[in-house]
Amino acid sequence: MGNPSLKLLFALLLAGLGSGCDTIQEHSVTSSLWNDGRNRSHCSPAANPELKLFDSEHPPDVLVAYNAVSDRHNGTERRAFFLNANGGRMDAGKPPRFVGIRRETGLTPIPVVKSASQTNSLPFTNAVFAVCQGGGFTLYRPESNPQYCQLPSYPDGSTFTSWQCVVLTPAAVTADVVQVVVVVAIVGSVVAFVGACESNLTVKP
């Protein structure tokens, strides 16, 4: 007769392996590639956005230039947009309509400081300036209320495009096959181990 303890151990091991198979299926490389890899890309201001503002007359607006980072690209990318022209889009959670960074050429720079305490000196009296605050800034104009702007942070598509996923799929499938082979090998080893224990503990008449 078989040993009940070994049978219980065998059942527990198989249950654990079955749960592991479900985990492998849910978190397979192929699944991550086609699901997570296509949905998680996000574009946001860099930790140091190197914010610069410019007063524009044509059009009458403020040009905002900053460094952005995206899951789709390495490093930072310099971006620029007109502040007032994109107020409605940004309030709706949409990215602004970006313009070429060269649009800053010939425009009047607006002083940008890191703390409001830096604006107590005479040069800032009756002047236009901005205070940079992490991922945004507050623009101050004489005889106007302060205008706060959060720098754009928005989903910018997928980390991998569809054709990139197609190209990477064979490698992902190969990685998944290796995982399955390892699980099958473990199951085989467990079955062989339990079988050997059963034969050694069998009482012969």
N, C-alpha and C positions, 0 to 999 in steps of 0.2 A: 504494500500500500504506500501511496505517496505521502510525503511529509507535509502536513497542513501549513506549517510555517513557510516552507518554500513556495507552496502554492499562493499564499497570501503575498509573499514578496514578489512573485512573478506578476500577480494581478496589479499590484501597486506600480511596479515598473512599467508595465504596459499602459496603465492609465496615464502615468506621467509622460510617456513617449507620445501617447495620443494627443495630450494637451500640447506637447511641443510641436507636433505636426500642424495643429491648428495655428499656432503662433507663427510657424514658418510660412504657412500659406498667407496669413494676414500681413506679414512683414517681409515678404519675399523681395528680393532685389528688383525683380520685374515689376511687381506691384508698386514699389516705391518709385520706380522710374516713371511709370505711366500715370501715377496718381499724385504723389507728393512732389515729384520733380516738375510737374506741369502746373502746380497751383500755388507754390509758396514764394514766388519771386516778389520782392517788395523794394521800392525805391524810397529812400529817406535822406534827410540831410546828414552829412558826415559829422563825426564827433567834433571836428573843427571845421565848420562850413566856410571859413574865410569870407564872411559876408562883406559885400560891397554894394553900396547904393549910389544911384546916379539920378540927378534931376534932369528930366527930359522935357523939351519944349515941343518937339514934333515926334510923337504925340505928346500932349501935356500929361505927363505921368512920371512915375518913379520906376527906374529899371533896377531890378533886384538880381544880383549875381552871387552864386554860392556853389559850394562843392556838394555833390550828391553821391551816394553809394547805392548800388543795386546788387541783388543776388545774382543777376544775369551777367555781371561784369566784374572784372578784377580792378581794384584801385578806385579812385574817385573820378568823377566826371563833372566838368564845369558847366553849370546851367544858368540861364538868364530868362527872366520874364518881366512883363510890365505889371506892376502891382494893382492899380485900379482897374485896368482892363480885364483882369482875371479874378476880381473879387467875388463875383457870382459863382464862377466855376469852383473856386476853392471853398467857398461856404457850403457848396453842395457836395464836397468831398471828392471833387474831380481834380486831376492835375491841371496846372495852368497851360496855356499855349506858349511853349517855349520859343525863344528867338535866338538868333546867333549871338554868341558871346561878344562878337566884334561890334555889336550895337552900342557898347559902352564908349567906343572911340569918339572923342570930341564932346562928351557929356560932362556936366559939372558934378564932381564927386560930392556925396553927402557924408559928413563925418559920422563914423560908427564907433561907439565906445562900449566898453564892457560893463560899466556901472554908471548909474545916474549921478553919483557923486563927482564924476569926472567932468560934469557939465556945469559946475558952479563957477567956473572962471569966466572972465569977460568975453572971450571969443564966442561963447555959446549964447550970449545975450541976444535975443531977437534973431536967432539963427535956426536953420533947419538942421536937425541931427537925429540920430537913431541910437537906441541902446540895445545891444545884442543880448538876448536872454535864451541861452541854450539853443533849442531848435526853432527860435523865432526872434522877433525884434519888435520894438515899439518906436514908431516914427513920431517925432515932435515937430510941429510947425507953429510959428507965432500966431496967436489969436485963433488957434484951432485945437480941438480935442486930440489927445494922443491917439494914434492909430496903431493897433497891435496886429501883427501878421505872423502866423505860424508858417514856417517854411514847408513846402510840399512834402507830404508823406503818403504814398499811395501804392496799390498793387500795379505792377508794370508788366503783367503777362506771366509767362511761365519761365522757370529756370531753364528748361529744355523745350525747344520747339518740337512739333510732331516728327519732322524728318530726323532730328537729332535722336529722338526716342527710338525711331525705327533702326537707326544705325547702331545704337547702343544695346538694343534688345538682345542680339545673339550673345553678347558678353554677360548680360544680366541672366539670361536663361542658363548659361553654363554655370554661373555661380549658384543658381537655385538647384541645378542638378547635383552639384557637389554637396550641397546641404542635404539633399534627399539621400544620396549615397551614404553619407555619414550616419544619418538616422537609421537606415536599413542595416548598416554594419553594426550599430549599437544593439538594435533589436536582435539580430542574429547572434551576437555574442551573449546577450541575456538568455536567449532560448537555449543556446548550447550549454551555458553555465548551469541553468536550472535542470536541464536534462541530465547533465553529469552528476549533479547532486542527487537527483532522484534515483539514478541507477546505483550510486554508492550507498544510499540509505535504504534501498529495497531489501526487505527481509526475505531471504530464500528459505523454503521448507526443508 
